[in-house]
């Protein structure tokens, strides 16, 4: 549950940063880049979870093993 909360905070926070970067008078590029970085970190955080990766023995690329 904690992993999901961290993911949602990073992901939604990144989207918010992307949205508000257009309205800022200065540092628009920095805030926009921070938003992209936050979204990327959220996705990387989810992908690092042990249960989200496929097992090599149960992969589509294996032949009838």
C-alpha atoms as a printed R data frame, in Angstrom:
   type eleno elety resid chain resno      x       y       z
1  ATOM     1    CA   UNK     A     1  0.000   0.000   0.000
2  ATOM     2    CA   UNK     A     2  2.872   2.364   0.783
3  ATOM     3    CA   UNK     A     3  4.361   1.696  -2.639
4  ATOM     4    CA   UNK     A     4  1.119   2.711  -4.313
5  ATOM     5    CA   UNK     A     5  0.922   5.924  -2.277
6  ATOM     6    CA   UNK     A     6  4.507   6.839  -3.201
7  ATOM     7    CA   UNK     A     7  3.743   6.118  -6.864
8  ATOM     8    CA   UNK     A     8  0.582   8.231  -6.884
9  ATOM     9    CA   UNK     A     9  2.275  11.157  -5.133
10 ATOM    10    CA   UNK     A    10  5.178  11.151  -7.593
11 ATOM    11    CA   UNK     A    11  3.015  10.583 -10.668
12 ATOM    12    CA   UNK     A    12  0.271  13.098  -9.898
13 ATOM    13    CA   UNK     A    13  2.837  15.561  -8.548
14 ATOM    14    CA   UNK     A    14  4.734  15.324 -11.828
15 ATOM    15    CA   UNK     A    15  1.588  15.981 -13.817
16 ATOM    16    CA   UNK     A    16  0.812  18.989 -11.623
17 ATOM    17    CA   UNK     A    17  4.337  20.325 -12.167
18 ATOM    18    CA   UNK     A    18  3.908  19.936 -15.924
19 ATOM    19    CA   UNK     A    19  0.630  21.836 -15.749
20 ATOM    20    CA   UNK     A    20  1.774  24.763 -13.624
21 ATOM    21    CA   UNK     A    21  5.017  25.243 -15.537
22 ATOM    22    CA   UNK     A    22  3.113  27.013 -18.338
23 ATOM    23    CA   UNK     A    23  1.765  29.671 -15.977
24 ATOM    24    CA   UNK     A    24  5.014  30.587 -14.208
25 ATOM    25    CA   UNK     A    25  6.729  33.852 -15.134
26 ATOM    26    CA   UNK     A    26 10.231  32.396 -14.651
27 ATOM    27    CA   UNK     A    27 11.901  28.982 -14.428
28 ATOM    28    CA   UNK     A    28  9.342  27.300 -16.663
29 ATOM    29    CA   UNK     A    29 11.905  24.918 -18.089
30 ATOM    30    CA   UNK     A    30 13.158  23.884 -14.672
31 ATOM    31    CA   UNK     A    31  9.668  23.120 -13.356
32 ATOM    32    CA   UNK     A    32  8.705  21.298 -16.562
33 ATOM    33    CA   UNK     A    33 11.877  19.193 -16.359
34 ATOM    34    CA   UNK     A    34 11.163  18.459 -12.696
35 ATOM    35    CA   UNK     A    35  7.707  17.232 -13.697
36 ATOM    36    CA   UNK     A    36  9.129  14.895 -16.321
37 ATOM    37    CA   UNK     A    37 11.684  13.662 -13.795
38 ATOM    38    CA   UNK     A    38  8.986  13.030 -11.160
39 ATOM    39    CA   UNK     A    39  6.861  11.038 -13.608
40 ATOM    40    CA   UNK     A    40  9.903   9.028 -14.708
41 ATOM    41    CA   UNK     A    41 10.839   8.301 -11.091
42 ATOM    42    CA   UNK     A    42  7.272   7.179 -10.364
43 ATOM    43    CA   UNK     A    43  7.314   4.727 -13.254
44 ATOM    44    CA   UNK     A    44 10.801   3.478 -12.357
45 ATOM    45    CA   UNK     A    45  9.674   3.012  -8.737
46 ATOM    46    CA   UNK     A    46  6.783   0.809  -9.846
47 ATOM    47    CA   UNK     A    47  8.899  -1.194 -12.293
48 ATOM    48    CA   UNK     A    48 11.508  -2.031  -9.657
49 ATOM    49    CA   UNK     A    49  8.958  -3.988  -7.633
50 ATOM    50    CA   UNK     A    50  9.704  -7.705  -7.456
51 ATOM    51    CA   UNK     A    51  6.181  -8.810  -8.394
52 ATOM    52    CA   UNK     A    52  5.940  -6.649 -11.489
53 ATOM    53    CA   UNK     A    53  8.685  -8.344 -13.538
54 ATOM    54    CA   UNK     A    54  8.103 -11.456 -15.619
55 ATOM    55    CA   UNK     A    55 10.030 -14.553 -14.683
56 ATOM    56    CA   UNK     A    56 12.548 -15.860 -17.203
57 ATOM    57    CA   UNK     A    57 11.155 -19.381 -16.955
58 ATOM    58    CA   UNK     A    58  7.673 -18.124 -17.809
59 ATOM    59    CA   UNK     A    59  8.587 -15.807 -20.664
60 ATOM    60    CA   UNK     A    60  6.991 -15.716 -24.113
61 ATOM    61    CA   UNK     A    61 10.430 -16.089 -25.713
62 ATOM    62    CA   UNK     A    62 11.110 -19.534 -24.229
63 ATOM    63    CA   UNK     A    63 10.348 -22.596 -26.313
64 ATOM    64    CA   UNK     A    64  8.238 -25.201 -24.556
65 ATOM    65    CA   UNK     A    65 10.260 -25.527 -21.388
